[in-house]
Amino acid sequence: MPAWGLKRPQNGFRRLAAALAFGLATATPLAADMKIAAVGPMSGANAIFGTQLKTGVELAAEDINAAGGILGQKIAVVVGDDFADTGQGASLARRLVADGVKFVVGHFYTSATLRSDDVYQAAGILVISPSASDPRLTERGLTNVFRLASRSDRQGEIAGLYLAANFADRKLAILHDRSTYGKGLADKVKAAANAQGLTEVLFEGVNAGDKDYAAVIGRLKAAGTEIVYWGGLYPEAALLLRQMRDQGLASRLMAGDALSAGEFAASAGPAAEGTLFTFPLDPQKRPQAAGLVKRLASRNIRPDPYVFASYAAVEILKQAAEAAGSLEPGRVADVLHSGRSFATVLGDVAFDASGDSLRPEFVVYAWKKAADGKFSFGEN
């Protein structure tokens, strides 16, 4: 948002109120020269992911500003709530353009990102998503779009291979929430598992936001399902799992990186035990993240995965801008496309010519209950 100074506070407050009505808020009250937007679902059922993104961007900006900023300019963080909605995402993108934002960390979800990136491209805004995984994001030839998340086609392939190797003699069902993210994962899991000789007994889509899964659980039971792959987000996964247990279905659940959220285990309760999901190497285990882990602990902030990814996105923008000797997004994008490696809390990160991250691949984790009753996940 604009820096309004101290001469016209009433006008400034009116403008802030108007911005909030459109899902925008400023995290930096003082004037600054470089605007970076943290954009994702800051409200609603999936706000936990937007909060992680916002936290990482704000902490990185705080650290960079304390060290003198980027090329002598301070970062102002603009927070945008896209409500995980494609229509809202595009509308918000236009608001950010009008507000003078030049760099965006987000959007969180692929669907909102796909709808918004054309707006950003036309305005010359550089985008780094910490999480959007659909292959189409970087296959459209846009020169301003980058991602830190691994592509969902690779994530789905790894999950399918894992299922074929470890559940070859079990009856597999594949469900998805019909979203770009969920259906994309499910399709890739099916293709990889089928190629290895594991054929599912059921492949079905349900509506995101559904509350009653009795009908599909009935079909799972009738098919003798022993392992269920879920392509979708954690709120529905937790609800599906609880209802499976309530109806006496003991099938194990596997899903994608959306189940890395601690809220999944909190919502699923005891049913979360043993649930599998794919995710890159736990960022907390990287030596480069040790300092950030301590800072989060000192502030009682949970070290959720996307805090690290969004922090890393700002680190990358700083290094690329300094290498370019410019804060002009096009020149920064040229550095990102050059194959140069950037030191981050995630380790060294480079991008290919399409804007895809060259970070290490996914591993499989399982949610486990400790002796004290608390849930955490570890490599399976």
C-alpha positions as CSV (number, residue, x, y, z in Angstrom):
1,M,0.0,0.0,0.0
2,P,1.1,3.6,-0.4
3,A,3.2,5.2,2.3
4,W,0.9,8.0,3.6
5,G,3.3,9.8,6.0
6,L,2.2,11.8,8.9
7,K,0.7,14.9,7.3
8,R,-2.7,13.5,6.3
9,P,-3.5,10.7,8.8
10,Q,-7.2,10.8,8.3
11,N,-6.9,10.4,4.5
12,G,-4.4,7.6,5.2
13,F,-6.8,5.7,7.4
14,R,-9.6,6.0,4.9
15,R,-7.3,4.5,2.2
16,L,-6.3,1.7,4.5
17,A,-9.9,0.9,5.2
18,A,-10.7,0.8,1.5
19,A,-7.7,-1.4,0.8
20,L,-8.7,-3.9,3.6
21,A,-12.1,-4.2,1.9
22,F,-10.4,-5.6,-1.2
23,G,-8.1,-8.0,0.7
24,L,-5.1,-5.8,1.1
25,A,-3.2,-4.6,4.2
26,T,0.2,-3.2,4.9
27,A,2.6,-4.9,7.2
28,T,5.0,-2.0,7.1
29,P,3.7,1.3,8.5
30,L,6.7,3.5,7.4
31,A,7.6,4.7,4.0
32,A,9.7,2.3,2.0
33,D,11.0,2.1,-1.6
34,M,10.5,-1.5,-2.6
35,K,7.1,-3.2,-2.3
36,I,6.9,-7.0,-2.0
37,A,3.4,-8.5,-1.8
38,A,2.7,-11.7,0.2
39,V,-0.4,-13.2,-1.4
40,G,-2.5,-16.2,-0.4
41,P,-5.5,-17.3,1.6
42,M,-5.3,-15.1,4.7
43,S,-8.8,-16.0,5.8
44,G,-11.1,-18.9,5.5
45,A,-10.5,-22.7,5.9
46,N,-7.0,-22.6,4.4
47,A,-5.8,-19.4,6.1
48,I,-3.1,-21.5,7.8
49,F,-1.1,-21.5,4.5
50,G,-1.5,-17.8,3.9
51,T,-0.3,-17.1,7.4
52,Q,2.8,-19.2,6.8
53,L,3.5,-17.3,3.6
54,K,2.9,-14.0,5.2
55,T,5.1,-14.8,8.2
56,G,8.1,-15.9,6.1
57,V,7.9,-12.8,3.9
58,E,7.7,-10.5,6.9
59,L,10.6,-12.1,8.8
60,A,12.8,-12.0,5.7
61,A,11.9,-8.3,5.1
62,E,12.6,-7.5,8.7
63,D,16.1,-9.2,8.5
64,I,17.0,-7.6,5.2
65,N,15.8,-4.1,6.3
66,A,17.9,-4.4,9.4
67,A,20.9,-5.1,7.3
68,G,20.3,-2.1,5.0
69,G,17.7,-3.3,2.6
70,I,18.2,-4.2,-1.0
71,L,20.5,-1.9,-3.0
72,G,20.0,0.6,-0.2
73,Q,16.2,0.5,-0.3
74,K,13.9,-0.9,2.4
75,I,11.2,-3.4,1.8
76,A,7.5,-2.7,2.4
77,V,5.4,-5.8,2.7
78,V,1.9,-5.7,1.3
79,V,-0.4,-8.5,2.4
80,G,-3.0,-9.7,0.0
81,D,-5.9,-12.1,0.8
82,D,-7.1,-14.0,-2.3
83,F,-9.4,-16.2,-0.3
84,A,-8.0,-19.2,-2.3
85,D,-10.4,-18.1,-5.0
86,T,-9.5,-17.7,-8.7
87,G,-11.8,-14.7,-9.3
88,Q,-10.6,-13.0,-6.2
89,G,-7.0,-13.7,-7.1
90,A,-7.3,-11.9,-10.4
91,S,-9.1,-9.0,-8.8
92,L,-6.5,-8.7,-6.1
93,A,-3.7,-8.9,-8.7
94,R,-5.1,-5.8,-10.4
95,R,-5.2,-4.0,-7.1
96,L,-1.6,-4.8,-6.5
97,V,-0.7,-3.5,-9.9
98,A,-2.5,-0.3,-9.1
99,D,-0.7,-0.1,-5.8
100,G,2.7,-0.1,-7.4
101,V,3.8,-3.6,-6.2
102,K,6.7,-4.9,-8.3
103,F,7.4,-8.3,-6.7
104,V,4.9,-11.0,-5.5
105,V,5.6,-14.0,-3.2
106,G,2.5,-16.1,-4.0
107,H,-0.2,-16.9,-4.8
108,F,-0.3,-20.0,-2.6
109,Y,-2.7,-22.1,-4.7
110,T,-2.1,-23.0,-8.4
111,S,-5.6,-22.1,-9.5
112,A,-5.4,-18.5,-8.1
113,T,-1.8,-18.2,-9.5
114,L,-2.8,-19.3,-13.0
115,R,-5.6,-16.7,-13.1
116,S,-3.4,-13.9,-11.8
117,D,-0.1,-14.4,-13.6
118,D,-1.4,-12.9,-16.9
119,V,-2.2,-9.7,-15.0
120,Y,1.3,-9.6,-13.4
121,Q,3.0,-10.4,-16.8
122,A,1.3,-7.5,-18.5
123,A,2.3,-5.2,-15.6
124,G,5.9,-6.4,-15.5
125,I,5.6,-7.8,-11.9
126,L,7.9,-10.7,-11.0
127,V,6.2,-13.6,-9.2
128,I,7.8,-16.4,-7.1
129,S,5.3,-18.9,-5.7
130,P,6.5,-20.9,-2.7
131,S,3.8,-23.5,-3.2
132,A,2.0,-23.6,-6.6
133,S,2.8,-27.0,-8.1
134,D,0.7,-27.4,-11.3
135,P,3.0,-28.0,-14.3
136,R,1.0,-25.4,-16.4
137,L,2.3,-22.6,-14.2
138,T,5.7,-22.6,-15.9
139,E,4.6,-24.2,-19.3
140,R,2.8,-21.1,-20.6
141,G,6.0,-19.2,-21.6
142,L,5.7,-16.4,-19.1
143,T,9.0,-14.9,-18.3
144,N,8.1,-13.4,-15.0
145,V,6.9,-16.5,-13.1
146,F,9.0,-18.8,-10.9
147,R,8.2,-21.4,-8.3
148,L,10.0,-23.0,-5.3
149,A,7.6,-25.9,-5.0
150,S,8.4,-29.0,-7.0
151,R,6.0,-29.8,-9.8
152,S,2.9,-31.8,-8.9
153,D,3.5,-34.1,-11.9
154,R,6.7,-35.2,-10.3
155,Q,5.1,-35.4,-6.8
156,G,2.3,-37.5,-8.1
157,E,4.8,-39.8,-10.0
158,I,6.8,-40.3,-6.8
159,A,3.6,-41.1,-4.8
160,G,2.5,-43.5,-7.5
161,L,5.8,-45.3,-7.5
162,Y,5.8,-45.5,-3.7
163,L,2.3,-47.0,-3.7
164,A,3.2,-49.6,-6.3
165,A,6.4,-50.6,-4.4
166,N,4.8,-50.7,-1.0
167,F,1.2,-51.6,-1.5
168,A,1.4,-53.8,-4.6
169,D,-0.8,-56.4,-3.0
170,R,-3.4,-54.0,-1.6
171,K,-6.5,-52.5,-3.1
172,L,-5.9,-48.9,-4.0
173,A,-8.6,-46.2,-4.4
174,I,-7.8,-42.7,-5.7
175,L,-10.0,-39.8,-4.7
176,H,-9.6,-36.1,-5.6
177,D,-11.4,-32.8,-4.9
178,R,-11.7,-31.8,-8.6
179,S,-9.4,-28.9,-8.1
180,T,-6.4,-28.1,-10.4
181,Y,-4.1,-29.2,-7.7
182,G,-6.0,-32.3,-6.5
183,K,-7.0,-33.7,-9.8
184,G,-3.6,-33.1,-11.2
185,L,-2.0,-35.1,-8.4
186,A,-4.5,-37.9,-8.7
187,D,-4.0,-38.3,-12.4
188,K,-0.3,-38.6,-12.0
189,V,-0.5,-41.0,-9.1
190,K,-2.9,-43.2,-11.2
191,A,-0.6,-43.1,-14.3
192,A,2.6,-44.0,-12.3
193,A,0.9,-46.7,-10.3
194,N,-0.8,-48.2,-13.3
195,A,2.5,-48.3,-15.2
196,Q,4.0,-50.4,-12.4
197,G,1.1,-52.9,-12.5
198,L,-1.0,-51.5,-9.6
199,T,-4.6,-50.7,-10.8
200,E,-7.0,-48.8,-8.6
201,V,-10.4,-50.3,-7.6
202,L,-11.9,-46.8,-7.6
203,F,-11.0,-43.4,-9.1
204,E,-13.5,-40.7,-8.2
205,G,-13.8,-37.0,-7.7
206,V,-15.8,-35.3,-4.9
207,N,-16.6,-31.6,-4.4
208,A,-14.1,-29.5,-2.4
209,G,-15.9,-28.3,0.7
210,D,-18.2,-31.4,1.0
211,K,-19.0,-32.3,4.6
212,D,-20.6,-35.7,4.2
213,Y,-18.5,-38.5,2.6
214,A,-20.9,-41.4,3.5
215,A,-21.7,-42.3,-0.1
216,V,-18.1,-42.5,-1.3
217,I,-17.0,-44.3,1.9
218,G,-19.7,-46.8,1.1
219,R,-18.2,-47.4,-2.3
220,L,-14.7,-47.7,-0.8
221,K,-15.9,-50.3,1.6
222,A,-17.8,-52.2,-1.1
223,A,-14.5,-52.3,-3.2
224,G,-12.5,-53.7,-0.3
225,T,-10.2,-50.6,-0.3
226,E,-7.1,-50.9,1.8
227,I,-5.2,-47.8,0.8
228,V,-6.7,-44.5,-0.3
229,Y,-4.8,-41.8,-2.1
230,W,-6.4,-38.3,-1.7
231,G,-5.7,-35.5,-4.2
232,G,-6.8,-32.4,-2.4
233,L,-6.4,-30.2,0.7
234,Y,-6.1,-31.0,4.4
235,P,-9.5,-29.9,5.7
236,E,-11.4,-32.4,3.5
237,A,-8.7,-35.0,4.0
238,A,-9.1,-34.8,7.8
239,L,-12.9,-35.0,7.6
240,L,-12.8,-37.9,5.1
241,L,-10.4,-39.8,7.4
242,R,-12.5,-39.2,10.5
243,Q,-15.6,-40.4,8.7
244,M,-13.8,-43.4,7.3
245,R,-12.9,-44.5,10.9
246,D,-16.4,-43.7,12.2
247,Q,-17.8,-46.1,9.5
248,G,-15.3,-48.8,10.3
249,L,-13.0,-48.4,7.3
250,A,-9.4,-48.8,8.4
251,S,-7.8,-48.0,5.1
252,R,-4.6,-46.0,5.3
253,L,-4.5,-42.6,3.7
254,M,-1.9,-41.0,1.5
255,A,-1.9,-37.5,0.0
256,G,0.3,-34.7,-1.3
257,D,2.2,-31.8,0.4
258,A,-1.0,-30.1,1.6
259,L,-1.1,-32.6,4.5
260,S,2.1,-31.1,5.9
261,A,0.0,-28.6,7.8
262,G,-0.2,-29.2,11.5
263,E,-3.9,-28.4,11.4
264,F,-4.4,-31.7,9.5
265,A,-3.4,-33.8,12.5
266,A,-5.2,-31.5,14.9
267,S,-8.4,-31.9,12.8
268,A,-8.1,-35.6,12.1
269,G,-7.2,-36.5,15.7
270,P,-6.2,-40.1,16.4
271,A,-7.2,-41.0,12.8
272,A,-4.1,-39.1,11.6
273,E,-1.8,-41.8,12.9
274,G,0.1,-43.4,10.0
275,T,-1.2,-41.0,7.3
276,L,1.4,-40.7,4.5
277,F,2.2,-37.6,2.4
278,T,4.9,-36.4,0.0
279,F,6.9,-33.3,0.7
280,P,10.4,-32.0,0.1
281,L,13.0,-32.6,2.8
282,D,11.9,-31.0,6.0
283,P,13.4,-27.5,5.9
284,Q,14.0,-27.5,9.7
285,K,16.6,-30.2,9.1
286,R,18.7,-28.0,6.8
287,P,21.7,-26.4,8.5
288,Q,21.0,-23.2,6.6
289,A,17.7,-22.9,8.4
290,A,19.1,-23.2,12.0
291,G,19.0,-19.4,12.6
292,L,15.5,-19.0,11.4
293,V,14.3,-22.1,13.4
294,K,15.7,-20.4,16.6
295,R,14.0,-17.1,15.8
296,L,10.7,-18.8,15.3
297,A,11.0,-20.6,18.6
298,S,11.9,-17.4,20.4
299,R,8.7,-15.8,19.1
300,N,6.6,-18.9,19.7
301,I,5.9,-19.2,16.0
302,R,5.5,-22.8,14.7
303,P,8.1,-23.7,12.1
304,D,5.7,-24.7,9.4
305,P,7.2,-25.6,6.0
306,Y,5.9,-22.6,4.0
307,V,7.4,-20.1,6.4
308,F,10.8,-21.3,5.2
309,A,9.8,-21.3,1.5
310,S,8.4,-17.8,1.5
311,Y,11.4,-16.5,3.5
312,A,13.6,-18.1,0.9
313,A,11.7,-16.4,-1.9
314,V,12.6,-13.0,-0.5
315,E,16.2,-14.1,0.0
316,I,16.3,-15.0,-3.7
317,L,14.8,-11.6,-4.7
318,K,17.5,-9.8,-2.8
319,Q,20.4,-11.7,-4.2
320,A,19.0,-11.6,-7.8
321,A,18.4,-7.8,-7.5
322,E,21.9,-7.3,-6.2
323,A,23.4,-9.4,-9.0
324,A,21.4,-7.4,-11.5
325,G,22.3,-4.1,-9.9
326,S,18.7,-3.2,-10.3
327,L,15.2,-3.4,-8.7
328,E,13.6,-3.5,-12.2
329,P,11.7,-6.8,-12.3
330,G,12.7,-7.7,-15.8
331,R,16.3,-7.5,-15.0
332,V,15.9,-9.4,-11.8
333,A,14.0,-12.1,-13.8
334,D,16.9,-12.3,-16.2
335,V,19.2,-13.2,-13.3
336,L,16.8,-15.9,-12.1
337,H,16.7,-17.4,-15.6
338,S,20.5,-17.5,-15.9
339,G,20.9,-20.7,-13.8
340,R,22.6,-18.8,-11.0
341,S,22.4,-20.5,-7.6
342,F,21.0,-18.6,-4.6
343,A,21.9,-19.4,-0.9
344,T,18.7,-19.7,1.1
345,V,17.3,-21.3,4.2
346,L,16.2,-24.1,2.0
347,G,19.7,-24.6,0.8
348,D,21.1,-23.6,-2.6
349,V,18.3,-22.9,-5.1
350,A,18.5,-22.4,-8.9
351,F,15.8,-22.2,-11.6
352,D,15.6,-23.7,-15.0
353,A,14.8,-21.8,-18.1
354,S,11.0,-22.3,-17.5
355,G,11.2,-20.9,-13.9
356,D,10.9,-24.3,-12.2
357,S,13.0,-24.8,-9.1
358,L,15.9,-27.3,-9.3
359,R,15.6,-28.2,-5.6
360,P,15.8,-31.9,-4.4
361,E,12.8,-34.2,-5.1
362,F,10.0,-35.2,-2.7
363,V,10.3,-37.8,0.1
364,V,7.5,-39.7,1.9
365,Y,6.5,-38.7,5.4
366,A,4.1,-40.2,8.0
367,W,2.2,-38.5,10.7
368,K,3.1,-40.2,14.1
369,K,1.8,-39.8,17.6
370,A,4.4,-39.4,20.4
371,A,4.2,-40.7,23.9
372,D,2.9,-37.3,25.1
373,G,0.0,-37.5,22.7
374,K,1.3,-34.9,20.3
375,F,1.5,-35.5,16.5
376,S,4.5,-34.8,14.4
377,F,5.7,-36.2,11.0
378,G,8.9,-37.9,10.1
379,E,10.3,-39.6,7.0
380,N,8.6,-43.0,6.5
